[in-house]
């Protein structure tokens, strides 16, 4: 598992980014994009999940969508876009480093 979050995410009140990073999940922050509304997960290079679904407990009760596409071509297209965004992103290690006033 690897994650790229937008620049607003790490300092949010209920952000799980710090927990994921502390657990050893590699996390980057796309400091260029203001908000990443569509969330995408590529699984084993063949399945893509994407939509506005927030991957939280409360998301299932909201009107958020989650689409499943079983296509290696679609999965690779999303994975390539992810790699492009990762190349522009900054590594995130700890909330304290990222969220102090004026840090980014």
C-alpha positions in Angstrom: 0.0 0.0 0.0 1.2 3.5 -0.9 -0.7 6.8 -0.5 -0.7 10.3 -2.0 -2.9 12.8 -0.2 -3.6 16.4 -1.1 -2.0 19.2 0.9 -5.1 19.8 3.1 -5.3 16.2 4.3 -2.4 15.8 6.8 -3.4 18.6 9.1 -7.1 17.8 9.2 -8.9 17.1 12.4 -9.6 13.4 11.6 -6.9 12.7 9.1 -5.6 9.1 9.2 -2.4 10.0 7.2 -0.2 10.2 10.3 -1.5 6.8 11.6 -0.7 5.2 8.2 2.8 6.8 8.0 3.5 5.6 11.6 2.4 2.1 10.6 5.0 2.1 7.8 2.8 3.0 4.9 4.7 5.2 2.4 2.9 8.5 2.2 3.4 11.5 -0.1 1.7 14.8 -0.1 0.7 16.4 -3.4 1.5 19.9 -2.4 0.5 21.3 -5.8 -3.2 20.1 -6.0 -5.4 22.0 -3.6 -7.9 19.1 -3.1 -8.0 15.6 -4.5 -11.7 14.8 -4.6 -11.7 11.6 -6.5 -10.2 8.8 -4.6 -8.6 5.8 -6.4 -7.2 2.5 -5.5 -5.5 0.1 -7.9 -5.5 -3.5 -6.8 -3.0 -6.0 -8.3 -2.8 -4.1 -11.6 -6.2 -5.3 -12.7 -9.0 -3.7 -10.6 -9.6 0.0 -10.0 -11.8 1.4 -7.4 -12.6 5.1 -7.7 -15.1 7.7 -6.8 -16.0 10.3 -4.2 -16.1 7.6 -1.4 -13.9 8.8 1.5 -12.8 5.4 2.9 -14.2 6.3 6.3 -16.8 4.7 8.5 -19.3 7.4 7.8 -18.9 7.3 4.0 -21.2 4.4 3.6 -24.1 6.5 5.1 -23.5 9.4 2.7 -24.3 9.8 -1.0 -20.8 8.9 -2.1 -20.1 6.7 -5.1 -17.6 4.0 -5.5 -17.0 2.4 -8.9 -15.2 -0.9 -9.6 -13.6 -1.4 -13.0 -12.0 -4.7 -13.8 -9.6 -3.8 -16.5 -5.8 -4.0 -16.6 -5.7 -1.1 -19.1 -7.8 1.1 -16.9 -5.7 0.1 -13.8 -2.4 0.9 -15.6 -3.8 4.3 -16.7 -4.6 5.2 -13.2 -1.3 3.8 -11.9 0.6 5.9 -14.4 -1.3 9.0 -13.3 -0.4 8.1 -9.7 3.3 7.8 -10.6 3.1 11.2 -12.3 1.6 12.8 -9.2 4.1 11.0 -6.9 7.0 12.5 -8.9 5.6 16.0 -8.0 4.8 15.2 -4.4 6.7 15.5 -1.1 7.4 12.6 1.3 5.3 12.7 4.5 6.8 11.2 7.6 5.2 13.0 10.6 2.3 15.3 11.1 4.5 17.5 13.4 6.9 18.2 10.5 4.2 18.9 8.0 1.6 20.9 10.0 3.7 23.4 11.9 2.8 27.0 11.0 4.3 28.0 7.6 5.9 24.6 6.9 4.4 24.3 3.5 
